[in-house]
Amino acid sequence: MMRSNRQVLDNFTPNEVRTLRRLKTPAGVQRFLDDLPYHLADTAWSPRVVLRNGTAHCLEGAIFAAAALRVLGFPPLLWDLEADQDTDHVLAIFKVRGFWGAVAKSNFTGCRYREPVYRTLRELAMSYFNIYFNLRGERTLRRYSRPVDLSKFDHRNWMTSEAGVWFIPEHLCEISHAPLLTPNQARRLTRVDARTRAAEMFGHVSKNR
């Protein structure tokens, strides 16, 4: 049986709840994520562990954002952007007055926050298309998932677990994704220009740094 939101939040310590409530808005959650160093470890930390370690990558940032948004009164919705010849991007999404926005941690400049101005998830996904590219400069975004309400994993303590929450990315890999492009469109794509590439990789963290 699904536990109440109050029961779930009681799993956080009072100090953790105060930290999350101080973020106040989705934009505040994004600012918090932007201030965290990006790391490249093969981990799947819960929001509690992210708070303790003070660092996160894309997946962990999105899961943290979903928990923070939940504390602020939003459903904890996760969303997956799927790419070809590239890594997927995971985001927390939210709605304000019927319009979608997103909060995200990313190693690329433009793959982060979106204001809640998008009428559909396809519109939101397309807002990432032009600046979603791999290190060869190829535009790689191809599909997007339906929203995943992480409250379905409350029984596994996804917000406060000390163990890795690998069951979340595993679930994202299993669900269906809707296509953004036709095969013909995908074949005709150009590569991003050098100026866009440089701007989007400002502050990029690489393994050989």
Stockholm file with secondary structure:
# STOCKHOLM 1.0

chainA/1-209         MMRSNRQVLDNFTPNEVRTLRRLKTPAGVQRFLDDLPYHLADTAWSPRVVLRNGTAHCLEGAIFAAAALRVLGFPPLLWDLEADQDTDHVLAIFKVRGFWGAVAKSNFTGCRYREPVYRTLRELAMSYFNIYFNLRGERTLRRYSRPVDLSKFDHRNWMTSEAGVWFIPEHLCEISHAPLLTPNQARRLTRVDARTRAAEMFGHVSKNR
#=GR chainA/1-209 SS CCCCHHHHHTTSCHHHHHHHHTTCSHHHHHHHHHHSCBCCCSCCCCHHHHHHHTCBCHHHHHHHHHHHHHHTTSCCEEEEEEESSSCCEEEEEEEETTEEEEECCCSSTTSSCEEEEESSHHHHHHTTGGGCBCTTCCBCEEEEECCEEGGGGGGGTTTTCSSCCTHHHHHHHHSCEEESSCHHHHHTCCCCCHHHHHHHTTTCCCTTC
#=GC SS_cons         CCCCHHHHHTTSCHHHHHHHHTTCSHHHHHHHHHHSCBCCCSCCCCHHHHHHHTCBCHHHHHHHHHHHHHHTTSCCEEEEEEESSSCCEEEEEEEETTEEEEECCCSSTTSSCEEEEESSHHHHHHTTGGGCBCTTCCBCEEEEECCEEGGGGGGGTTTTCSSCCTHHHHHHHHSCEEESSCHHHHHTCCCCCHHHHHHHTTTCCCTTC
//
